[in-house]
Amino acid sequence: MIEIKRISINSVYSAENMSLHRFVFREGTLSVGKTHFIGQLKRSSRFFMASVAATAICIATPSIVQANDWTGAVSDDFFDPFNWDDNNGPQGSGSTVNNGNAVGTIDLGSPVGYNSNLADRIGTIAGQTGSVTINVLPNAESPTSSTYLNTGNELEVGANGGRGTLTLSLEGPIVTTLGANAISIGKGTGSIGEVNLVGTGKDTGVPPEGPLWLDTSCQGCAPVFVSSSLFGGLYIGVDGGAGTLNLDGAAFTTYDRGEFIVGDGAGSNGAVNILAGGKLGDPGVNYNSSNINTLTKGKATVGFDGGTGAITLDGSAAATRNDVPMAFFGQGLVIGNGQNSVGSVNILSGGKVHSYTDYQIGVIYQNYVDRSALDTNVGINGGTGSITVSGTNSVWYQSGILQDYLSPWNNSTTSTDTGALRVGQSGTGELTIADNGEVRIGTATFLAETDDSGGVYKQLYSLVDHVSNGTLILGGETTGNGTLSIGGSVGGAAVAPGRLMAQTVEFGEGTGLIRFNHTSDNYIFDQFDAQYLDGPSRPSTLAIVGDGTIEAAAGRTILNENQLSFTGTLLPNTGILQINGDISTATANILAGGTLEGTGVVGSTLNTGTVAPGQTPGGSQGLASSIGTLTIAGNYTGQGGILSLDTVLGNDSSLTDKLAILGDTSGNTTVKVKNINGNGDDTIEGIQIVTVGGTSDPNAFSLAGDYVFNGQQAVVGGAYAYRLFQGSTSQPGDGNWYLRSNRIPTDPVDPDIPVDPDEPNQPIYQPGVSLYETYPQFLLGLNSLPTLQQRTGNRYWSNAGNVMLSEGADPAGAPYAPASEAGNLIEGRGIWGRIEGAHSKIDPKFSTSGENYDYNIFKLQAGLDGMLLENGAGKLIGGFTVHYTHGKAKTYSIFGDDEVSTDGYGFGGTLTWYGDNGFYVDGQAQLTWYDSDLSANDSEFTAGLDGLSLADSNNGFGFAISGETGQRVTLDQNWSITPQAQLTYSKVDFDSFNDVFGARISLDRGESLQGRLGLAVEHQNSWYNANGLIDRAQVYGIANLYYEFLEGTKVDVSGTTFANQNERLWGGIGLGGSYNWNSDKYSVYGEGAINTSLADFGDSYSYKGTLGFRVKW
């Protein structure tokens, strides 16, 4: 390190002064203490040149080092190349130029301000790269120390095709002033310039909500002020160059500047990146009236004259409020000015921007030019501009002209007048507000005050209030095209919405668009709370004025206010637009995929998408607020669109969404009705869903129902089905549209389904009701119990059925003992199994739905029997059974042909007393668990139902118990008769369920108590086989009478009861038998039977067969 103290350039040599010559610093640090000025190197007879001269703060590592001798052949001008022996002297026309990589440190060793010359050309030779890094260190004993870096000319960083970088590293809350006539960062085609201001000092003290303005201590944000000599302007990316200004933890504030342009000229690219803790300040200037022509240059411009510019504030790395990036523009702001110009300002992740107009500038403008020039303009003179405000706590403040000087000396407040933000004024502009970002347009109130706490004098300026009473103007002039995007920008994906806080959105003479492209399902645009910080709540409304377009591209957007000053077009387009106020001055054009909903009023409507009267669908906000009427104050034209209605399907007075059309109807629209917990009911006139004040086209509306009934679409509500009709029952020509659940008599030439003339308003039931009504009857059929004979075959053998040999006879032959001497045989232990199949066709005695049905049943049953007791009177046999059953039932009615498929599993127990005298008593009980699938099919009168699942895997349960008794009476040695009686109680249940239409199905009654009286005539015989073992055979015929003591079954379908009762008295006959061999080791048995109702004989019948096998153990 080379340390230089008390150096004065161009001074007389003395003991305290010295000159620098013949020095080249390739690396190291130049530390300056208590020195007030460092100038340029004094000329000497011989220097090492680095293609350019070195900086006075820090000598650059040269790119090309060569010896060069002074000749003075032409003049005494040090910078004239002809005064050097190779005619190639220092470059830069008297400037200090850097084209190497220099690192310098300024250590503020005293409380006195420090001045230093800085190279004003950094990276300005084509193809060369220059870099200067200056570390400014604080003095702990003097926190107000500051440094002044002066170029004395225009500072150029990256010019003439070169690449330059200037980095100021500001460590602590100190003030650095950068003096220059003009600053250009990235100037000229192929040039790349970059200026980095990096501050490391942070302070926990947080000023009021910013943007932070002039605070000379900056609360730790390490400010850099551009001096008042910057009349030449500040250019970032100019004349085809690319320039970048990065502010990271440091503040950059201009004074009395000329132009401030980011991206100036065709091919130019400029960028300002304000990161955590970064602050950009651009306050007003002190002009008098003679300078009025220069005021148009005073506004900051982003993207000018064919250039591209961007200012980005990114607070994603901000840990505290003091870290929030901020920017303010006190001379106004233009974004995108001129043909082919593109400008953008992006406020992300908590950044804040404030645009307003300084008092003095405002006074001059008000006296001389159009006030609109003072507003922020996005896209003018054919340029393209955009503002994006995205992220929680990201805010754009737009205010008007300060009404007085803002001075800290009296600790006072000063307000602006009402501001306006102009988007697409005479070019193309877009304002995007997303992800909880905010744009506030209106009146600002500033507080200016001084603070000397802690021994540090401060001037504090802060924004203490902002009232959202301003105007957003879209497409101001005829050549303008302005867009407000809530959520995603045009061409972008939908994101969470932000908030516009203003009093008015005004569509100008050009093209204006408000576009909603967000992810919220409940976004209210024209009502909001404009509360500022912790101030009082400010419920506010937003007026929409003029002729433009309001487009809904994604999400649900709600307009609750009357907007009668809006005369444009409502354009739902893949999004939802809910209108709850009066916007009858606007027309509606609903595109495919778009939805217009609400309870307000709109003008004439063209529907290619969906019209959905009412508010949030499905009643999620409660029926009272969700169901309502949407009014069209004009004509309605359907162009293949949909009318979507929420309706509590019931009687004529049912609560329903409604479309009220004051004009004529035309075209075609499909009506879709969603039942909101309606249980269905009989209608007379019908449920009115559309009213028409003008000419009502009979083809304007058609229902898209759940299925087709009698050639018409029908929608299901509870137990009922509704069809759409034009005209009420009593006034068929009223032109309105109704949903009706009744069948009315029609012209005999084209009759409807026949209607009982004594009941002209018969209901139309939904297609599942006949199946639901039959379901418990079918389960009772599955739950039935067999007779003793069907279950086990014959186990009581007597007379000829119990053969005995005469005394002394050979077992292999005859003679046998007389039958009267044979006695009785009662079989005991056994393992058995049987199968059963049955088919039944039922025409009920009573059916609410008028259905009939048939079903098939298959059963497997197995059991284990053991003798529990034996004495001289008989035997007591107990058993355990298991069973599986499967059945399928089909129902038939005018409302639909349906079917149910059921599987059941269970177990049971038996107990039987066989008396030696032929008397028996049998008891059995079983439990069964069922699983059922219910489905609908098309019928003669229905369509669109085939294979429709009504319910899957519905669980049920059945319990059955039976008692049977009989007495065998012997007629001769082979024949006997057995009168018998049986009483069976069966009960079934199933889980309540909602069917595919939303109807609630539950069981009301599912019991049966059936008695049976039977008379069996049987023939028995037995013999010894070739093995000397006994074989036996029984053949019987049986006749039965059945009687049902209970009232049938009942099912509740959404509050409507459906009853079903079969004929009580049935009769039947059967034929069966048993065959045992090898002395009853094995047995096979079976029975076939047919039964029929005795009332309306043959209309209801069943037949079944069973076959079993038993093994003695």
C-alpha positions, 0 to 999 in steps of 0.5 A: 500500500502506498500512503500519500498525505497532504498532497496538493496538485499544481502547487509550489513545492514545499516541505508539506507538498509533493508531486507524483510522477513516474508512478504506476500502481498495478494493485494495492490500496491508496489510503488518504487521510486528512487530505482535501483534494486529489487532482490529476498527476503532474506532468513529468518527463517520462511516464508508464502509460496504460493506453489511458491515464489512471484515476487519481483515487486509485491507479488502475492496473493497466491493460497495456503498459509502455514507456512514453517520453514528454517532448512538448513539441506542439504545446504545453498541453499535457493531453495533446498526443503530439507532445509525446514521442510516439504521438500517443499520449493520455486519452480522454480529452483532458479527462481522467480515464480508467480502462483497467481494474482499480480498487480504492478506499476513502477513509473519512479520518476527520469530521471534515467533508472530503473531496476527491476527483473521480475518473470520468471515463470508465470503460470508454474504448471499444472492446476494452473493459474498465472497472473502478471500485471505491470503498467509502469507510465511515469514521466512528467519531464523526457519523456525519462525515461525507465525501464528494466525488467529482468528475468535473465533466460528464461521467461515462461508464461504458461508452464508445463500445467499451464496457465499464463498471463503477462500484461504490461500496458505502459502509455505514450511514454516510453521505456521498455526493457524486458531482458531474455535469451529466452521467451516462451509463452504457452510451453508444452502440455495443457499450455496456455500463454498470453502476453499483451502489452498495450500502451495508449500514442498516438501522432498526429505526423505521420512518413512517410509510414511505417512500422515504424522501430526503433524510440526510442521515438516511437512517443507515441507508447510505445515500448517494446524492447527485449534485446540482450540476447535473444539468446535462441529465442522467442516462441509463442505456443511451444511443444503442448502449446497455446501462444498469444502475443497481441500488442495494442497501443504498439511496440514490437521489438526484438534484436539479437534474436535466433529463432522467431517461432509462433506455434512450434511443433505438437499440438502447436498453436501460435498467434500474434495479432497486433491491432490499434497502435500496432507495431512488429519489427524484425530487422536484427542481427549482425552475423559474418561468423562463425555464418553462421549455425545459420542463418537458425534459424534467420528467423521468422517462423509462423507455424513450425514442425507440429505447427499452427501459425498466425500473424494478423494485424487488423486496423479496430479500427485505428482512425489515421495513427499513429494507423495503425498496422505495422510489419516488418521482417528484417531477412526474414519470413517463413510461414508454414514450415514442414509437418502438419505445418500451418502458416498464416499472415493476414493483415486486414483493413489498416495493413502493413507488410514489409519483407526484409533482413538486410545488414549483413545477406544478405552479409553472405547469398550471400557468403555462401548459395542460395539467395532464402532462403532470400525471404519470403517463404509461404509453404516449406518442406511440410508445408501449409502457407497463406498470406491474405491482405484485406482492403483499405490501407492494404499492404504487402511490399516484398523487397530484401537485404539492400545494405548498413548499415542503420544508422541514423547518416548521415541522409541517404537513403539505398535501397534494391535489388529486392525482391521476394515472394515465395508461395508454394515453397516446400509445399502448399501456398496461397497469397490472395489479396482482397478488395483493399488490395495491395501486392508490391514486389520489391525494397525498399528505407529506410530513416534513420535520427535523430531528436532532436526537442522538446528536445527529441532525436529520431532515425527515420527509414521510408520507403520512396519509393517502386518500384514494380519490383520484382517477385511472384513465385508460386510452385517453386520446384516440390513438391510445390503448390502455389496459388495467389487468387485475391478476395476470397480465395480458397473455399471462396466466391467472394469478391472485388479484391485487387492488386498485384504490381510486375514485374513478376508472375513466375510459378515454377517447381511445381503446380501454380495457379492464381485464380480470385474470385472477384466481379468486372466486369472490373478488369485489372490484368496485367496493374496498376499504382504502384504509391507510396504514393504521388509520381509520377504515375508509369504505370506498366505491369505485365508479366506472365511466365511459365507453370501454370493455370489462373482460373476465378472463379468469376467476369470479369478479363482482361489481356491486355498485350501480355503474350507469356512467359505463356505456361499454361492453361487458365481456365474460370470456373464460371467467365469471363476471357477477353484476349485482348493481344497475349497469343497464347502459352497458351491453353484454357479450358472453363468449364461450367459456365465460359466465355472466351472473348476479342479481343486477341489471345489464343491457342487451345481451348476446349469449354464447357462454353462460348466463347464471342469475343469482350469486355464488352458485350452490347456495354457499352463501345461503339461499337468501343471498345466492338465489336471485333475478338477473334482469336484461334491460333490452333484447336477449339473443342466445347463440348456443349459450347456456342459462344456468339456474339454481332452483329449490325444486318443489311446488309453484312457489319454489325459490329459484334463480330467474332471468327477466328479459324486458325486451325480445328473445331470439336464437337458442339457449340451453337451460340447465337447472341445478336443484338446491336441496329441493325435495320436489313436489306437485306443480300446477302452473309451474315454477317460473324461471324466465319472464319475457316482456317483448316477443317470446320466441317459442324456440328460444329456450330448451332444457338440458335435463338429467334424462328424457321423459316422453320425448322431453328433457327432464330434470330431477328434484327429489322424487319428482321430474320437471320439464320445461314449458312455454306458458303457464297451465292457465295462460299458455300464451303468456310467453314466460317459461316454467318448470312443471312436474305434472302430466296434463291431458293433451290433444288426443291426436298427439297424446301424452302418456295416458292420464287418469281423467279424474286426476288430470294433474298427475305427477311425474316421478324421477326414474329411480322411484320405482326401484326405491319402492321395490327395494325393501320388497326385494330384500324381503324376498332374499331374506326368506326362510325355507321349510324344514323339508326344503332345508334338510330333506326327510329325516323321519322314516316310519312303516315301509320307510323303515324296513326290518327283516323277519326273525332269522331271515337272511339280510340279503333277501326277504321276507321282511317284517310287516311294516306295522312292526318296523317302528320309526327312525329319526335321523340325527347327526349330519352335515348338509348343503343345498342350493336354491333358485327362484324366479318371481314376477310381482304385480303389486296390489298397491304401488305409489309409482305404479310399477311392477317387478320381477326378480331372480334369487340364487342361494347357497346354504350349508349346515351342521346338525347334532343331536342334543337330546334323545329319549323314548318320546323323540329326538331334539336336534340342533344346527348351525347354518351359513349362507350366501345369497345373490339376487337381481330385481328389475322394475318396470314403470312409465318413469323408468326401468331399473334394476338392483343387484344384491349379494348377501352373507350370513349365518343362522341356527336351527332347533328341531324336535322330532316326536316318535309319534310323527309330531315335529316342531322346527325353529330357525333364525338367520342374520344376513348382511346385504350389499346392493348396486342400484341402476337405471335403464331406458324404457318405453317412455324414458331415454338417456338412462342406460347403465346410469348408477343410482347408488353403489354398494348400499349396505343392508341387513336382514333378520328372519325367524320362523316356527313350523309344526306338523303331524304326520298321519299314517294312511297305510304302510307307505302313505301318510299325510302331514298337515303343517303350519309355519309362521315367519317374521322377516325384517330388512333395513338398508343405509339411507343414501343420496342417489345420483340426482341428489335425492335422499332415500331412506326406509320407512317400513320393511317388515313381513309376517307371513303365515303358511298352511300346508298339507303334504302327501307322501309315500315312503319305502325302504329296502336292503341293497346288494351290500346289505345296507338299507336304502330309503326313498320318499316322494311327496306332494304339497299344497300351501296357502300363504297369508301376509299379515302386515301392510307392505313396505314404505320408502321415503324419497326426499320427503315423499313416501312410496308404498308397495304392498303385494297381494296378501293371499297366495297359494302354491303346490310343490313336489319333492322327495328324499333318497338315502342310501347305505343305511342313511350314510348319504342323502340327496333331497329336493323340491320344486314349487310354484306359487301364485296370488289368488286375487288376480290369479296368475298376475303375480307368481313365483317358482323355485327349486331346491336341491340338497345333499347330506352326509351322516357323521 
